[in-house]
Amino acid sequence: MLRFTTELTRIGKLFKQYNIPMLTFKGPLLSLQLYGDINQRECKDLDIFVPEKDIDKAQHLLEQDGYQINYPDTKLSPKQWRIYKARAKDISFYHPEKKVCIELHWHWFRTKHFFTVSNADVWATAIDAKLANTTVKTLSPEYNFLYLCAHGNAHSWRRLCWLHDIATLIEQDNDWQWSALLEKAEALKVKRVFVEAILLSHEIFKTQLPSEIQREISRDKTVRILAKLSKHIIKHDSARPVRVLRKALSNPSWRYKLAFLCPKSFELL
């Protein structure tokens, strides 16, 4: 993890030198925030987020630095790149010498009907965090919490460590304003998956189940169905049909369901 941390801070300084704003999330910083140690959480790549207007500049800078595009894994024409960047959420890079993968994000998810956060608000509420004697920008605690729930949902909670992160977030801070978080989750169209994540954490890791969350579970019966499907996936690594059913139930919006069922539209999560 030290290798990833060193590279992340170096890339941050490089982007700053060329006036590219950058947020970092997940990875070694999350390990430090949750567990007080960069080595306590597995990291396979580095996730960085830049303003959409700076994608081309950031891509060029990483390529000049020795990184090669890993995904999309086909050569795209200039027109195809424009379409891809308008509809996708990230580009994956790999450095063959450093053995480091970077995911360069400009959207949070491929669908516009899930985690509908304003990027202007993300930047306005971003906080400074210390990482290896360097200051980096990252998501506010509230956005970080909601994003981690949305991310786990997007991958059907196939890795139990993602849920353990949620449990740690709940336990390390007794001052979460649950009503405010529910309101924000609803505004971002992730309320159902946020509530499910809290319920799963309670059922698997015995974390608290706040009264506000209990009321929401009583109101939205689908949450318990989702949680049951998620536990089945975690335990049995279920086949795609189970994951598809779970994903379709995770958001009541018909726009979300349509986007999920139409991968050719680049709207698939």
Salt bridges, closest charged atoms under 4 A:
GLU7 OE2 - ARG10 NH2 2.77
GLU7 OE1 - LYS98 NZ 3.72
GLU42 OE1 - ARG159 NH2 3.01
ASP47 OD2 - LYS26 NZ 3.66
ASP47 OD1 - HIS105 NE2 2.82
GLU52 OE1 - HIS107 NE2 3.42
ASP54 OD2 - LYS53 NZ 3.14
ASP56 OD1 - LYS85 NZ 2.50
ASP65 OD2 - ARG10 NH2 2.45
ASP90 OD2 - LYS89 NZ 2.52
ASP90 OD2 - HIS105 ND1 3.80
GLU103 OE1 - HIS105 NE2 3.39
ASP128 OD1 - LYS137 NZ 3.05
ASP165 OD2 - ARG41 NE 2.73
GLU186 OE2 - LYS191 NZ 3.72
GLU196 OE1 - ARG246 NH2 2.80
GLU203 OE2 - ARG224 NH1 3.61
GLU203 OE1 - LYS231 NZ 2.78
GLU216 OE2 - LYS191 NZ 3.30
GLU216 OE2 - ARG219 NH2 2.61
ASP220 OD2 - ARG192 NE 2.83
